[in-house]
Amino acid sequence: MTIEPRPAPFEETPVDPQEGSERTPLLPVRHPNQDLFICDVLDAIPKDDMASMEHPVFSLSTKPDNRMRRYEHNGSVIEIIPSGKGLATIHDKDVLIYCISQLIAKMNQGEEPNRTVRLQAYDMLCATNRQTSGEGYRLLADALTRLRGTTIRTNIKTGGVEETRIFGLIEEARVTRKTFDGRMLDLEITLSDWVYRSVISKNVLTLHRDYFRLRKPFERRMYELARKHCGMQDEWRIGLELLQKKCGSSSPLRVFRALVKKVCEHDADHGHIPDYAVSMEDDVVLFRKRSALKPLPDPEAIDDAPYIDPETMHDAKTAAPGYDVYALYEEWVAWWRDMGQPDLKSPGGAFVGFCKKRHERKPLR
């Protein structure tokens, strides 16, 4: 990987002055009484595209990052070229995650997807746990500018197609309605064809909602790498140098090693990284699932109970945090039988909806 000199450092997200002086590993839940991912269909589960989870597209700096970067791995070449506003950051990526999540939710309900996503700015800020003050809207406008201005040149495959293309992360962002004081209300965001192709081919993975509460950009990157590579395994190991490459870090290895060690120590004390515990020994980083997924019973062995695939089970865990989703599955199947075993257009969507309703009636956390 070739990176321009004088790299921007990894830095922690600035403290929100409204949150006091104490710093915890996770940001507070800023909107506890808001429906997450407000949508005119079943609440959207956070989804991220696998191509950008695999490759270091987004800057981990909290200061303007004007580096031009080139990354090569296993035949994939990607160059990230900043605009005058700098590279898009991993916090800017929240906008893409929200758009992808909305599209996947609508597709799961049988609607035709569209590259242009219409949304309300306030809903997006709440769903991604961002500030809704005037500063929050200003930061959102800056994020849209960086997403539009950052240029990608790549041969990465998306949707089974490999090609070399030059594009932005979003094609266009348009404010269609403002408040009297100029804040954006309604937005239209047109995704790049590269991102859109990942959506329609469903090359996406579920994220834990606490992803949006992680303070440090580096921890967000580590989480999405673990989510991408761990899959259904109980653990995933990666060498320190390869992890550094995948994170897009240009720090000396000793500095990167100290950074990873600090994250591991912090996680051992607080257990704050969603889904995975992280540790390091002899320059090998180990990610372990906090609770290994138990395989569902063979659907043929329990009559004709609806089958729920592992990815949907992960959605269910996100919809009902704290619950044993396998116990909920058995309860849901019993309810389905009591109802006369009706035909289900989308068993997965029905089960996630069941889990969501249970969480709303009796939240465990």
C-alpha positions in Angstrom: 0.0 0.0 0.0 1.4 3.4 -1.0 0.4 6.4 1.0 1.3 10.0 0.7 3.7 11.5 3.3 2.6 13.4 6.5 -0.5 11.3 7.2 -3.3 12.6 9.3 -3.2 11.0 12.7 -5.9 8.8 14.3 -7.8 11.0 16.8 -10.7 10.6 19.0 -14.0 12.2 18.2 -14.4 15.6 19.8 -16.4 15.7 23.0 -19.9 16.9 22.8 -20.0 19.8 25.3 -23.5 18.7 26.3 -22.2 15.3 27.5 -20.0 16.5 30.3 -16.4 15.9 31.0 -16.5 12.2 31.7 -15.5 10.1 28.7 -17.0 6.6 28.4 -16.1 4.1 25.6 -19.5 4.6 24.1 -21.3 7.8 23.3 -24.6 8.2 25.1 -27.8 7.3 23.4 -28.7 10.8 22.3 -32.3 10.0 21.2 -33.7 7.3 23.6 -37.3 8.1 22.8 -37.0 8.2 19.1 -38.0 5.3 16.8 -34.7 4.2 15.2 -34.5 4.3 11.4 -38.0 5.8 10.9 -39.3 4.5 7.6 -42.7 3.8 6.0 -41.9 0.1 6.2 -40.6 -2.2 9.0 -37.9 -0.3 10.9 -34.7 -0.7 8.9 -31.9 -2.7 10.4 -28.5 -1.0 10.0 -26.8 -2.5 6.9 -23.3 -1.8 5.5 -22.0 -2.7 2.1 -19.3 -5.4 2.1 -16.9 -3.7 -0.4 -16.3 -0.7 1.8 -16.1 -2.9 4.9 -13.3 -4.9 3.2 -11.3 -2.0 1.9 -10.1 1.2 3.6 -12.2 3.7 1.7 -12.9 6.1 4.6 -10.4 8.2 6.5 -10.1 7.5 10.2 -8.9 11.1 11.0 -11.1 13.7 12.7 -9.1 16.5 11.0 -9.2 17.3 7.3 -7.4 14.4 5.6 -6.0 15.5 2.2 -4.0 12.4 1.4 -4.3 10.6 -1.8 -4.1 6.8 -1.0 -3.6 3.7 -3.0 -4.5 0.3 -1.6 -3.8 -3.1 -3.2 -4.9 -6.5 -1.9 -5.6 -9.9 -3.6 -5.8 -8.3 -7.0 -8.0 -5.4 -6.0 -6.7 -1.9 -6.5 -8.4 1.1 -5.0 -7.3 4.7 -5.1 -9.0 7.3 -2.9 -8.6 10.9 -4.0 -9.8 13.7 -1.7 -11.5 16.9 -2.7 -10.7 20.3 -1.3 -12.7 19.4 1.8 -10.6 16.3 2.3 -11.5 12.6 2.3 -14.8 11.3 3.4 -14.5 10.0 7.0 -15.8 6.9 8.7 -18.3 9.2 10.5 -19.5 10.5 7.1 -20.2 6.9 6.2 -23.2 7.0 8.6 -25.1 8.7 5.8 -24.4 5.8 3.4 -25.3 3.2 6.0 -28.6 4.9 6.7 -29.4 5.1 2.9 -28.5 1.4 2.4 -30.5 0.4 5.4 -33.6 2.2 4.1 -33.3 0.6 0.6 -32.8 -2.9 2.0 -35.8 -2.6 4.3 -38.0 -1.5 1.4 -36.7 -4.3 -0.9 -37.5 -6.8 1.9 -41.1 -5.5 1.8 -41.2 -6.1 -2.0 -40.7 -2.5 -3.2 -38.6 -1.6 -6.2 -35.3 0.1 -5.1 -34.2 3.4 -6.4 -30.7 5.0 -6.5 -32.2 8.2 -5.2 -33.2 8.0 -1.5 -35.6 10.5 -0.1 -35.4 11.1 3.6 -35.7 13.6 6.5 -32.5 14.9 7.8 -33.7 14.8 11.4 -34.6 11.1 11.2 -31.2 10.3 9.8 -29.4 12.2 12.6 -31.5 10.4 15.2 -31.0 7.0 13.7 -27.2 7.3 13.6 -27.1 8.8 17.1 -25.8 12.2 15.9 -26.5 15.6 17.4 -29.7 17.4 16.2 -28.5 20.9 17.1 -27.5 23.4 14.6 -24.0 22.0 14.7 -25.3 18.6 13.9 -26.9 19.9 10.7 -23.7 21.7 9.8 -21.7 18.5 10.2 -24.2 16.7 8.1 -23.8 19.2 5.3 -20.0 18.8 5.5 -20.4 15.0 5.4 -22.5 15.2 2.2 -19.9 17.5 0.6 -17.0 15.1 1.4 -19.0 12.1 0.2 -19.7 13.8 -3.1 -16.2 15.1 -3.4 -14.2 12.0 -2.6 -13.2 10.2 -5.8 -12.7 6.4 -6.0 -10.8 4.7 -8.8 -11.1 1.0 -8.4 -11.4 -2.5 -10.0 -13.3 -3.9 -7.0 -16.1 -6.4 -7.8 -19.6 -5.5 -6.8 -22.6 -7.6 -7.7 -20.4 -10.1 -9.5 -19.1 -7.6 -11.9 -15.4 -6.4 -12.1 -14.6 -3.1 -13.7 -12.3 -0.1 -13.4 -14.3 2.9 -12.7 -13.9 6.5 -11.4 -16.8 7.8 -9.2 -17.9 9.5 -6.1 -19.5 7.8 -3.1 -22.7 9.6 -3.8 -23.6 11.1 -7.1 -25.7 14.0 -5.8 -27.3 15.4 -2.6 -30.2 17.8 -2.8 -32.0 19.7 -0.1 -35.6 19.9 -1.1 -37.0 21.7 1.9 -35.5 23.9 4.6 -36.6 25.5 7.9 -37.1 29.3 8.2 -33.5 29.5 9.6 -32.0 27.5 6.8 -31.6 24.1 8.3 -32.2 21.2 6.0 -35.5 19.3 6.4 -36.0 17.0 3.4 -33.1 15.5 1.4 -32.6 13.5 -1.7 -29.4 11.5 -1.9 -28.4 9.7 -5.2 -26.0 6.9 -4.5 -23.2 6.1 -6.8 -23.8 3.1 -9.1 -21.0 1.2 -7.2 -22.8 1.5 -3.9 -26.2 0.9 -5.4 -25.0 -2.3 -7.1 -24.0 -3.6 -3.6 -27.5 -2.8 -2.4 -29.5 -4.5 -5.2 -27.3 -7.6 -5.0 -27.6 -7.6 -1.2 -23.9 -7.6 -0.7 -24.5 -6.1 2.7 -24.2 -7.1 6.4 -26.1 -6.2 9.5 -24.4 -3.8 12.0 -25.1 -3.6 15.7 -26.8 -0.4 16.5 -24.1 0.4 19.1 -21.8 0.9 16.1 -23.0 4.5 16.0 -22.1 4.9 19.7 -18.4 4.1 19.2 -16.4 7.2 19.9 -13.2 6.3 18.1 -13.0 6.1 14.3 -10.4 3.3 14.7 -12.7 1.2 16.8 -15.5 1.6 14.2 -13.1 0.3 11.6 -12.0 -2.6 13.7 -15.7 -3.6 14.3 -16.6 -3.5 10.7 -13.6 -5.6 9.7 -14.5 -8.2 12.4 -18.2 -8.2 11.2 -17.0 -8.7 7.6 -14.5 -11.5 8.3 -15.8 -13.3 11.3 -19.1 -14.3 9.6 -20.5 -17.4 11.2 -17.2 -18.3 12.8 -16.7 -18.0 16.5 -13.4 -16.2 16.0 -11.2 -14.5 13.5 -7.4 -13.9 13.6 -5.4 -11.4 11.7 -1.7 -10.4 11.7 -1.0 -6.9 12.9 0.6 -5.8 9.6 -2.4 -6.9 7.6 -4.8 -5.3 10.0 -2.8 -2.1 9.6 -3.1 -2.3 5.9 -6.9 -3.0 6.0 -7.4 -0.1 8.4 -5.5 2.3 6.0 -3.0 3.3 8.7 0.3 4.8 7.6 1.7 5.1 11.2 4.9 3.2 12.1 4.2 -0.3 13.1 5.2 0.3 16.7 2.7 3.2 16.9 -0.1 1.1 15.4 0.8 -1.8 17.8 0.4 0.5 20.7 -2.9 1.8 19.4 -4.3 -1.8 19.0 -3.0 -2.7 22.4 -4.8 0.2 24.0 -8.1 -0.8 22.2 -7.7 -4.4 23.5 -7.1 -3.2 27.1 -10.0 -0.8 26.9 -12.3 -3.5 25.6 -11.1 -6.0 28.3 -12.1 -3.4 30.9 -15.4 -2.3 29.4 -16.5 -4.8 26.8 -17.8 -2.0 24.7 -17.0 -3.1 21.1 -20.3 -4.6 19.8 -20.6 -8.3 19.1 -16.9 -9.1 19.5 -14.2 -9.2 22.2 -10.7 -8.2 20.9 -7.3 -9.2 22.2 -3.7 -9.3 20.8 -0.8 -11.7 21.4 2.5 -11.8 19.5 1.3 -9.4 16.8 -1.8 -11.5 16.1 -5.2 -9.8 16.8 -8.0 -12.1 17.8 -11.7 -11.2 17.5 -14.1 -13.5 19.3 -17.9 -13.5 19.3 -19.2 -12.5 22.6 -21.9 -15.1 22.4 -21.4 -17.7 19.7 -24.3 -18.2 17.4 -26.1 -21.4 18.2 -27.3 -23.2 15.1 -31.0 -23.3 14.6 -32.6 -26.7 14.6 -32.9 -28.3 11.2 -36.3 -27.0 9.9 -37.2 -30.4 8.6 -36.7 -31.8 12.1 -39.3 -29.5 13.6 -42.2 -30.1 11.2 -42.5 -27.4 8.7 -41.5 -24.5 10.9 -40.3 -21.4 8.9 -36.6 -21.4 8.4 -34.7 -18.3 9.5 -31.2 -17.9 8.0 -28.2 -16.8 10.2 -28.1 -13.3 8.8 -31.7 -12.7 9.7 -31.0 -14.1 13.1 -28.4 -11.3 13.4 -31.1 -8.8 12.4 -33.3 -10.2 15.1 -30.6 -9.8 17.7 -30.3 -6.2 16.7 -34.1 -5.7 16.8 -34.3 -7.2 20.3 -31.1 -6.3 22.1 -30.5 -8.4 25.3 -33.0 -11.2 24.3 -32.1 -14.8 23.5 -33.3 -14.7 19.9 -33.4 -18.5 19.8 -35.9 -18.6 22.6 -37.9 -15.9 20.8 -37.7 -18.1 17.7 -39.3 -21.1 19.5 -42.0 -18.8 20.9 -42.7 -17.3 17.5 -42.9 -20.8 15.9 -45.4 -21.8 18.7 -47.5 -18.7 18.0 -47.4 -19.4 14.2 -48.7 -22.9 14.8 -51.4 -21.6 17.1 -52.5 -19.2 14.3 -53.0 -22.2 12.0 -49.6 -22.1 10.2 -50.5 -19.2 7.8 -48.4 -18.7 4.7 -45.7 -16.2 5.2 -44.4 -14.0 2.3 -41.3 -13.2 4.2 -40.7 -15.4 7.3 -37.5 -13.5 8.1 -39.3 -10.1 8.0 -42.1 -11.5 10.1 -39.7 -12.9 12.7 -37.7 -9.7 13.0 -41.0 -7.8 13.4 -42.0 -10.1 16.2 -38.7 -9.5 17.9 -39.0 -5.8 17.5 -42.4 -5.7 19.0 -41.2 -7.7 22.0 -38.4 -5.3 22.6 -40.8 -2.3 22.3 -43.2 -3.9 24.9 -40.4 -5.0 27.3 -37.0 -3.6 26.5 -34.1 -5.3 28.3 -31.6 -2.6 27.4 
